[in-house]
């Protein structure tokens, strides 16, 4: 993660009362240079690694595409892909 990114980036997750998280299909992606550091910060903030429930994180893994990707699932079921930038 570039120096100072934590001070420059802020994500807000606001609950939507009428949304069923189990049926949400919303998704977005965040690309960073060090996905392991981002994942560490997310879990240090108290988001638990698990397969069900909201919020949760899924561990970073190398995908068949070669990209290293983890996932954050927010309180409304939105999937935030955590993608590591590839070397130029």
N, CA, C and O atoms as a printed pandas DataFrame, in Angstrom:
     atom_number atom_name residue_name chain_id  residue_number  x_coord  y_coord  z_coord
0              1         N          UNK        A               1    0.859   -1.175    0.000
1              2        CA          UNK        A               1    0.000    0.000    0.000
2              3         C          UNK        A               1    0.897    1.227    0.000
3              4         O          UNK        A               1    1.826    1.312    0.803
4              5         N          UNK        A               2    0.638    2.162   -0.875
5              6        CA          UNK        A               2    1.484    3.355   -0.923
6              7         C          UNK        A               2    1.453    4.110    0.399
7              8         O          UNK        A               2    0.435    4.103    1.091
8              9         N          UNK        A               3    2.568    4.767    0.760
9             10        CA          UNK        A               3    2.578    5.553    2.002
10            11         C          UNK        A               3    1.447    6.573    1.991
11            12         O          UNK        A               3    1.192    7.227    0.979
12            13         N          UNK        A               4    0.776    6.699    3.124
13            14        CA          UNK        A               4   -0.268    7.705    3.263
14            15         C          UNK        A               4   -1.624    7.285    2.743
15            16         O          UNK        A               4   -2.585    8.046    2.857
16            17         N          UNK        A               5   -1.735    6.068    2.162
17            18        CA          UNK        A               5   -3.022    5.664    1.609
18            19         C          UNK        A               5   -4.108    5.624    2.673
19            20         O          UNK        A               5   -5.253    5.989    2.409
20            21         N          UNK        A               6   -3.755    5.185    3.863
21            22        CA          UNK        A               6   -4.758    5.101    4.927
22            23         C          UNK        A               6   -5.370    6.465    5.223
23            24         O          UNK        A               6   -6.537    6.556    5.604
24            25         N          UNK        A               7   -4.588    7.520    5.047
25            26        CA          UNK        A               7   -5.112    8.861    5.287
26            27         C          UNK        A               7   -5.900    9.380    4.088
27            28         O          UNK        A               7   -6.692   10.312    4.234
28            29         N          UNK        A               8   -5.700    8.796    2.906
29            30        CA          UNK        A               8   -6.327    9.280    1.690
30            31         C          UNK        A               8   -7.586    8.514    1.305
31            32         O          UNK        A               8   -8.413    9.038    0.559
32            33         N          UNK        A               9   -7.749    7.308    1.785
33            34        CA          UNK        A               9   -8.847    6.452    1.382
34            35         C          UNK        A               9   -9.769    6.192    2.563
35            36         O          UNK        A               9   -9.327    5.791    3.640
36            37         N          UNK        A              10  -11.036    6.424    2.345
37            38        CA          UNK        A              10  -12.032    6.134    3.374
38            39         C          UNK        A              10  -13.233    5.486    2.712
39            40         O          UNK        A              10  -13.817    6.046    1.784
40            41         N          UNK        A              11  -13.598    4.316    3.186
41            42        CA          UNK        A              11  -14.780    3.629    2.681
42            43         C          UNK        A              11  -15.847    3.674    3.760
43            44         O          UNK        A              11  -15.561    3.456    4.937
44            45         N          UNK        A              12  -17.057    3.953    3.360
45            46        CA          UNK        A              12  -18.160    3.960    4.304
46            47         C          UNK        A              12  -19.184    2.922    3.888
47            48         O          UNK        A              12  -19.591    2.872    2.727
48            49         N          UNK        A              13  -19.593    2.106    4.821
49            50        CA          UNK        A              13  -20.611    1.094    4.589
50            51         C          UNK        A              13  -21.814    1.452    5.446
51            52         O          UNK        A              13  -21.755    1.412    6.675
52            53         N          UNK        A              14  -22.886    1.798    4.788
53            54        CA          UNK        A              14  -24.082    2.266    5.470
54            55         C          UNK        A              14  -25.183    1.224    5.281
55            56         O          UNK        A              14  -25.482    0.855    4.145
56            57         N          UNK        A              15  -25.787    0.745    6.357
57            58        CA          UNK        A              15  -26.841   -0.261    6.214
58            59         C          UNK        A              15  -28.074    0.299    5.508
59            60         O          UNK        A              15  -28.453    1.453    5.708
60            61         N          UNK        A              16  -28.683   -0.532    4.689
61            62        CA          UNK        A              16  -29.919   -0.200    3.997
62            63         C          UNK        A              16  -30.988   -1.128    4.560
63            64         O          UNK        A              16  -30.956   -2.334    4.312
64            65         N          UNK        A              17  -31.925   -0.584    5.307
65            66        CA          UNK        A              17  -32.880   -1.373    6.091
66            67         C          UNK        A              17  -33.685   -2.375    5.268
67            68         O          UNK        A              17  -34.001   -3.453    5.772
68            69         N          UNK        A              18  -34.024   -2.060    4.030
69            70        CA          UNK        A              18  -34.892   -2.944    3.247
70            71         C          UNK        A              18  -34.129   -3.973    2.407
71            72         O          UNK        A              18  -34.753   -4.730    1.664
72            73         N          UNK        A              19  -32.809   -4.021    2.504
73            74        CA          UNK        A              19  -32.024   -4.945    1.694
74            75         C          UNK        A              19  -31.758   -6.229    2.457
75            76         O          UNK        A              19  -31.369   -6.196    3.625
76            77         N          UNK        A              20  -31.967   -7.366    1.797
77            78        CA          UNK        A              20  -31.637   -8.666    2.369
78            79         C          UNK        A              20  -30.208   -9.007    1.946
79            80         O          UNK        A              20  -29.976   -9.267    0.765
80            81         N          UNK        A              21  -29.243   -9.014    2.869
81            82        CA          UNK        A              21  -27.848   -9.250    2.498
82            83         C          UNK        A              21  -27.634  -10.569    1.756
83            84         O          UNK        A              21  -26.741  -10.667    0.915
84            85         N          UNK        A              22  -28.439  -11.575    2.059
85            86        CA          UNK        A              22  -28.273  -12.880    1.417
86            87         C          UNK        A              22  -28.623  -12.844   -0.063
87            88         O          UNK        A              22  -28.222  -13.737   -0.809
88            89         N          UNK        A              23  -29.362  -11.829   -0.504
89            90        CA          UNK        A              23  -29.744  -11.753   -1.913
90            91         C          UNK        A              23  -29.072  -10.603   -2.650
91            92         O          UNK        A              23  -29.373  -10.362   -3.819
92            93         N          UNK        A              24  -28.172   -9.895   -1.991
93            94        CA          UNK        A              24  -27.488   -8.767   -2.613
94            95         C          UNK        A              24  -26.569   -9.241   -3.733
95            96         O          UNK        A              24  -25.892  -10.259   -3.597
96            97         N          UNK        A              25  -26.548   -8.507   -4.831
97            98        CA          UNK        A              25  -25.629   -8.824   -5.926
98            99         C          UNK        A              25  -24.716   -7.640   -6.237
99           100         O          UNK        A              25  -24.114   -7.583   -7.310
100          101         N          UNK        A              26  -24.612   -6.694   -5.301
101          102        CA          UNK        A              26  -23.754   -5.530   -5.497
102          103         C          UNK        A              26  -22.297   -5.919   -5.295
103          104         O          UNK        A              26  -21.972   -6.749   -4.446
104          105         N          UNK        A              27  -21.415   -5.298   -6.099
105          106        CA          UNK        A              27  -20.001   -5.627   -6.034
106          107         C          UNK        A              27  -19.181   -4.437   -6.518
107          108         O          UNK        A              27  -19.621   -3.678   -7.382
108          109         N          UNK        A              28  -17.983   -4.281   -5.953
109          110        CA          UNK        A              28  -17.022   -3.304   -6.441
110          111         C          UNK        A              28  -15.628   -3.856   -6.148
111          112         O          UNK        A              28  -15.488   -4.876   -5.473
112          113         N          UNK        A              29  -14.606   -3.181   -6.655
113          114        CA          UNK        A              29  -13.231   -3.647   -6.461
114          115         C          UNK        A              29  -12.335   -2.504   -6.003
115          116         O          UNK        A              29  -12.534   -1.346   -6.368
116          117         N          UNK        A              30  -11.340   -2.864   -5.192
117          118        CA          UNK        A              30  -10.289   -1.949   -4.777
118          119         C          UNK        A              30   -8.976   -2.588   -5.209
119          120         O          UNK        A              30   -8.715   -3.751   -4.899
120          121         N          UNK        A              31   -8.151   -1.831   -5.922
121          122        CA          UNK        A              31   -6.841   -2.328   -6.351
122          123         C          UNK        A              31   -5.755   -1.599   -5.550
123          124         O          UNK        A              31   -5.739   -0.371   -5.463
124          125         N          UNK        A              32   -4.860   -2.387   -4.974
125          126        CA          UNK        A              32   -3.771   -1.835   -4.170
126          127         C          UNK        A              32   -2.466   -2.554   -4.516
127          128         O          UNK        A              32   -2.479   -3.627   -5.120
128          129         N          UNK        A              33   -1.347   -1.955   -4.129
129          130        CA          UNK        A              33   -0.049   -2.576   -4.378
130          131         C          UNK        A              33    0.241   -3.711   -3.410
131          132         O          UNK        A              33    0.977   -4.636   -3.754
132          133         N          UNK        A              34   -0.324   -3.660   -2.196
133          134        CA          UNK        A              34   -0.051   -4.670   -1.166
134          135         C          UNK        A              34   -1.372   -5.141   -0.575
135          136         O          UNK        A              34   -1.837   -4.602    0.430
136          137         N          UNK        A              35   -1.976   -6.146   -1.199
137          138        CA          UNK        A              35   -3.282   -6.628   -0.749
138          139         C          UNK        A              35   -3.194   -7.306    0.622
139          140         O          UNK        A              35   -4.169   -7.315    1.374
140          141         N          UNK        A              36   -2.027   -7.873    0.947
141          142        CA          UNK        A              36   -1.884   -8.505    2.269
142          143         C          UNK        A              36   -1.977   -7.466    3.386
143          144         O          UNK        A              36   -2.574   -7.724    4.431
144          145         N          UNK        A              37   -1.388   -6.299    3.163
145          146        CA          UNK        A              37   -1.454   -5.222    4.160
146          147         C          UNK        A              37   -2.890   -4.713    4.295
147          148         O          UNK        A              37   -3.351   -4.461    5.408
148          149         N          UNK        A              38   -3.593   -4.562    3.184
149          150        CA          UNK        A              38   -4.992   -4.132    3.248
150          151         C          UNK        A              38   -5.823   -5.156    4.010
151          152         O          UNK        A              38   -6.632   -4.788    4.861
152          153         N          UNK        A              39   -5.632   -6.425    3.714
153          154        CA          UNK        A              39   -6.351   -7.498    4.405
154          155         C          UNK        A              39   -6.042   -7.472    5.901
155          156         O          UNK        A              39   -6.941   -7.622    6.728
156          157         N          UNK        A              40   -4.760   -7.281    6.246
157          158        CA          UNK        A              40   -4.370   -7.220    7.660
158          159         C          UNK        A              40   -5.085   -6.073    8.365
159          160         O          UNK        A              40   -5.555   -6.227    9.492
160          161         N          UNK        A              41   -5.166   -4.922    7.698
161          162        CA          UNK        A              41   -5.835   -3.767    8.307
162          163         C          UNK        A              41   -7.332   -4.014    8.494
163          164         O          UNK        A              41   -7.918   -3.593    9.491
164          165         N          UNK        A              42   -7.936   -4.689    7.542
165          166        CA          UNK        A              42   -9.369   -4.995    7.644
166          167         C          UNK        A              42   -9.625   -5.934    8.821
167          168         O          UNK        A              42  -10.541   -5.706    9.611
168          169         N          UNK        A              43   -8.819   -6.986    8.938
169          170        CA          UNK        A              43   -9.027   -7.916   10.053
170          171         C          UNK        A              43   -8.639   -7.282   11.389
171          172         O          UNK        A              43   -9.247   -7.588   12.415
172          173         N          UNK        A              44   -7.625   -6.397   11.389
173          174        CA          UNK        A              44   -7.256   -5.693   12.624
174          175         C          UNK        A              44   -8.378   -4.773   13.091
175          176         O          UNK        A              44   -8.489   -4.475   14.280
176          177         N          UNK        A              45   -9.208   -4.324   12.150
177          178        CA          UNK        A              45  -10.347   -3.470   12.500
178          179         C          UNK        A              45  -11.517   -4.290   13.048
179          180         O          UNK        A              45  -12.532   -3.725   13.457
180          181         N          UNK        A              46  -11.376   -5.626   13.058
181          182        CA          UNK        A              46  -12.393   -6.461   13.688
182          183         C          UNK        A              46  -13.273   -7.252   12.742
183          184         O          UNK        A              46  -14.180   -7.950   13.194
184          185         N          UNK        A              47  -13.032   -7.165   11.441
185          186        CA          UNK        A              47  -13.827   -7.967   10.500
186          187         C          UNK        A              47  -13.260   -9.382   10.510
187          188         O          UNK        A              47  -12.054   -9.578   10.364
188          189         N          UNK        A              48  -14.140  -10.364   10.684
189          190        CA          UNK        A              48  -13.739  -11.750   10.901
190          191         C          UNK        A              48  -13.719  -12.536    9.590
191          192         O          UNK        A              48  -14.570  -12.352    8.719
192          193         N          UNK        A              49  -12.721  -13.416    9.475
193          194        CA          UNK        A              49  -12.644  -14.327    8.344
194          195         C          UNK        A              49  -13.601  -15.488    8.596
195          196         O          UNK        A              49  -13.411  -16.261    9.536
196          197         N          UNK        A              50  -14.627  -15.611    7.756
197          198        CA          UNK        A              50  -15.594  -16.697    7.861
198          199         C          UNK        A              50  -16.318  -16.836    6.533
199          200         O          UNK        A              50  -16.195  -15.966    5.671
200          201         N          UNK        A              51  -17.064  -17.905    6.355
201          202        CA          UNK        A              51  -17.726  -18.166    5.075
202          203         C          UNK        A              51  -19.169  -17.674    5.030
203          204         O          UNK        A              51  -19.720  -17.510    3.941
204          205         N          UNK        A              52  -19.787  -17.438    6.166
205          206        CA          UNK        A              52  -21.159  -16.936    6.205
206          207         C          UNK        A              52  -21.254  -15.812    7.226
207          208         O          UNK        A              52  -20.410  -15.696    8.114
208          209         N          UNK        A              53  -22.287  -14.984    7.093
209          210        CA          UNK        A              53  -22.496  -13.873    8.020
210          211         C          UNK        A              53  -22.001  -12.566    7.426
211          212         O          UNK        A              53  -21.276  -12.552    6.431
212          213         N          UNK        A              54  -22.397  -11.485    8.042
213          214        CA          UNK        A              54  -22.090  -10.139    7.547
214          215         C          UNK        A              54  -21.688   -9.249    8.710
215          216         O          UNK        A              54  -22.390   -9.266    9.721
216          217         N          UNK        A              55  -20.638   -8.492    8.647
217          218        CA          UNK        A              55  -19.600   -8.466    7.603
218          219         C          UNK        A              55  -18.654   -9.640    7.782
219          220         O          UNK        A              55  -18.652  -10.301    8.821
220          221         N          UNK        A              56  -17.846   -9.892    6.749
221          222        CA          UNK        A              56  -16.842  -10.956    6.810
222          223         C          UNK        A              56  -15.783  -10.698    5.748
223          224         O          UNK        A              56  -15.979   -9.881    4.849
224          225         N          UNK        A              57  -14.662  -11.397    5.858
225          226        CA          UNK        A              57  -13.623  -11.358    4.834
226          227         C          UNK        A              57  -13.301  -12.781    4.398
227          228         O          UNK        A              57  -13.428  -13.732    5.169
228          229         N          UNK        A              58  -12.887  -12.898    3.157
229          230        CA          UNK        A              58  -12.375  -14.153    2.625
230          231         C          UNK        A              58  -10.891  -13.923    2.343
231          232         O          UNK        A              58  -10.517  -12.861    1.847
232          233         N          UNK        A              59  -10.055  -14.892    2.648
233          234        CA          UNK        A              59   -8.607  -14.691    2.542
234          235         C          UNK        A              59   -8.132  -14.418    1.117
235          236         O          UNK        A              59   -8.774  -14.794    0.137
236          237         N          UNK        A              60   -6.998  -13.759    1.043
237          238        CA          UNK        A              60   -6.343  -13.477   -0.236
238          239         C          UNK        A              60   -5.783  -14.783   -0.788
239          240         O          UNK        A              60   -5.148  -15.556   -0.070
240          241         N          UNK        A              61   -6.028  -15.013   -2.072
241          242        CA          UNK        A              61   -5.507  -16.208   -2.740
242          243         C          UNK        A              61   -5.181  -15.866   -4.188
243          244         O          UNK        A              61   -5.770  -14.958   -4.775
244          245         N          UNK        A              62   -4.242  -16.604   -4.748
245          246        CA          UNK        A              62   -3.925  -16.430   -6.161
246          247         C          UNK        A              62   -4.984  -17.152   -6.976
247          248         O          UNK        A              62   -5.206  -18.351   -6.806
248          249         N          UNK        A              63   -5.632  -16.414   -7.858
249          250        CA          UNK        A              63   -6.702  -16.943   -8.697
250          251         C          UNK        A              63   -6.119  -17.549   -9.976
251          252         O          UNK        A              63   -4.958  -17.299  -10.299
252          253         N          UNK        A              64   -6.917  -18.350  -10.714
253          254        CA          UNK        A              64   -6.433  -18.916  -11.974
254          255         C          UNK        A              64   -5.917  -17.849  -12.952
255          256         O          UNK        A              64   -5.063  -18.136  -13.790
256          257         N          UNK        A              65   -6.431  -16.635  -12.844
257          258        CA          UNK        A              65   -5.982  -15.529  -13.700
258          259         C          UNK        A              65   -4.580  -15.049  -13.338
259          260         O          UNK        A              65   -3.961  -14.295  -14.088
260          261         N          UNK        A              66   -4.080  -15.496  -12.168
261          262        CA          UNK        A              66   -2.783  -15.045  -11.683
262          263         C          UNK        A              66   -2.896  -13.873  -10.728
263          264         O          UNK        A              66   -1.918  -13.525  -10.065
264          265         N          UNK        A              67   -4.071  -13.252  -10.641
265          266        CA          UNK        A              67   -4.281  -12.130   -9.722
266          267         C          UNK        A              67   -4.435  -12.635   -8.297
267          268         O          UNK        A              67   -5.006  -13.701   -8.066
268          269         N          UNK        A              68   -3.922  -11.865   -7.343
269          270        CA          UNK        A              68   -4.121  -12.164   -5.921
270          271         C          UNK        A              68   -5.321  -11.356   -5.466
271          272         O          UNK        A              68   -5.315  -10.127   -5.527
272          273         N          UNK        A              69   -6.363  -12.062   -5.003
273          274        CA          UNK        A              69   -7.636  -11.430   -4.671
274          275         C          UNK        A              69   -8.171  -11.989   -3.355
275          276         O          UNK        A              69   -8.135  -13.196   -3.112
276          277         N          UNK        A              70   -8.669  -11.080   -2.511
277          278        CA          UNK        A              70   -9.431  -11.435   -1.323
278          279         C          UNK        A              70  -10.774  -10.728   -1.443
279          280         O          UNK        A              70  -11.005   -9.986   -2.398
280          281         N          UNK        A              71  -11.652  -10.955   -0.485
281          282        CA          UNK        A              71  -12.964  -10.321   -0.542
282          283         C          UNK        A              71  -13.391   -9.829    0.827
283          284         O          UNK        A              71  -13.157  -10.480    1.845
284          285         N          UNK        A              72  -14.021   -8.670    0.829
285          286        CA          UNK        A              72  -14.701   -8.128    1.998
286          287         C          UNK        A              72  -16.179   -8.121    1.661
287          288         O          UNK        A              72  -16.572   -7.595    0.620
288          289         N          UNK        A              73  -16.999   -8.692    2.519
289          290        CA          UNK        A              73  -18.451   -8.675    2.337
290          291         C          UNK        A              73  -19.001   -7.756    3.422
291          292         O          UNK        A              73  -18.825   -8.022    4.611
292          293         N          UNK        A              74  -19.670   -6.671    3.015
293          294        CA          UNK        A              74  -20.120   -5.685    3.998
294          295         C          UNK        A              74  -21.437   -6.097    4.657
295          296         O          UNK        A              74  -21.960   -7.180    4.393
296          297         N          UNK        A              75  -21.959   -5.240    5.500
297          298        CA          UNK        A              75  -23.152   -5.564    6.290
298          299         C          UNK        A              75  -24.407   -5.736    5.448
299          300         O          UNK        A              75  -25.385   -6.319    5.918
300          301         N          UNK        A              76  -24.403   -5.237    4.203
301          302        CA          UNK        A              76  -25.545   -5.422    3.303
302          303         C          UNK        A              76  -25.288   -6.497    2.261
303          304         O          UNK        A              76  -26.093   -6.667    1.346
304          305         N          UNK        A              77  -24.185   -7.225    2.378
305          306        CA          UNK        A              77  -23.874   -8.285    1.434
306          307         C          UNK        A              77  -23.118   -7.826    0.203
307          308         O          UNK        A              77  -22.903   -8.621   -0.712
308          309         N          UNK        A              78  -22.707   -6.560    0.152
309          310        CA          UNK        A              78  -21.929   -6.078   -0.986
310          311         C          UNK        A              78  -20.540   -6.702   -0.948
311          312         O          UNK        A              78  -19.866   -6.681    0.081
312          313         N          UNK        A              79  -20.123   -7.256   -2.078
313          314        CA          UNK        A              79  -18.792   -7.853   -2.170
314          315         C          UNK        A              79  -17.813   -6.815   -2.666
315          316         O          UNK        A              79  -17.996   -6.232   -3.735
316          317         N          UNK        A              80  -16.763   -6.585   -1.878
317          318        CA          UNK        A              80  -15.689   -5.687   -2.271
318          319         C          UNK        A              80  -14.474   -6.567   -2.557
319          320         O          UNK        A              80  -13.890   -7.157   -1.649
320          321         N          UNK        A              81  -14.103   -6.645   -3.847
321          322        CA          UNK        A              81  -12.937   -7.418   -4.237
322          323         C          UNK        A              81  -11.679   -6.655   -3.862
323          324         O          UNK        A              81  -11.558   -5.470   -4.172
324          325         N          UNK        A              82  -10.755   -7.311   -3.209
325          326        CA          UNK        A              82   -9.488   -6.720   -2.792
326          327         C          UNK        A              82   -8.420   -7.285   -3.716
327          328         O          UNK        A              82   -7.983   -8.421   -3.529
328          329         N          UNK        A              83   -7.993   -6.513   -4.709
329          330        CA          UNK        A              83   -7.126   -7.005   -5.780
330          331         C          UNK        A              83   -5.756   -6.365   -5.691
331          332         O          UNK        A              83   -5.630   -5.149   -5.548
332          333         N          UNK        A              84   -4.728   -7.202   -5.779
333          334        CA          UNK        A              84   -3.357   -6.684   -5.783
334          335         C          UNK        A              84   -2.956   -6.295   -7.203
335          336         O          UNK        A              84   -3.133   -7.065   -8.147
336          337         N          UNK        A              85   -2.410   -5.080   -7.336
337          338        CA          UNK        A              85   -1.905   -4.631   -8.629
338          339         C          UNK        A              85   -0.808   -5.573   -9.104
339          340         O          UNK        A              85   -0.029   -6.098   -8.308
340          341         N          UNK        A              86   -0.764   -5.774  -10.407
341          342        CA          UNK        A              86    0.302   -6.613  -10.975
342          343         C          UNK        A              86    1.493   -5.737  -11.331
343          344         O          UNK        A              86    1.352   -4.542  -11.591
344          345         N          UNK        A              87    2.654   -6.346  -11.339
345          346        CA          UNK        A              87    3.872   -5.608  -11.708
346          347         C          UNK        A              87    3.784   -5.217  -13.181
347          348         O          UNK        A              87    3.267   -5.974  -14.002
348          349         N          UNK        A              88    4.298   -4.018  -13.511
349          350        CA          UNK        A              88    4.247   -3.586  -14.916
350          351         C          UNK        A              88    5.094   -4.452  -15.825
351          352         O          UNK        A              88    5.150   -4.211  -17.031
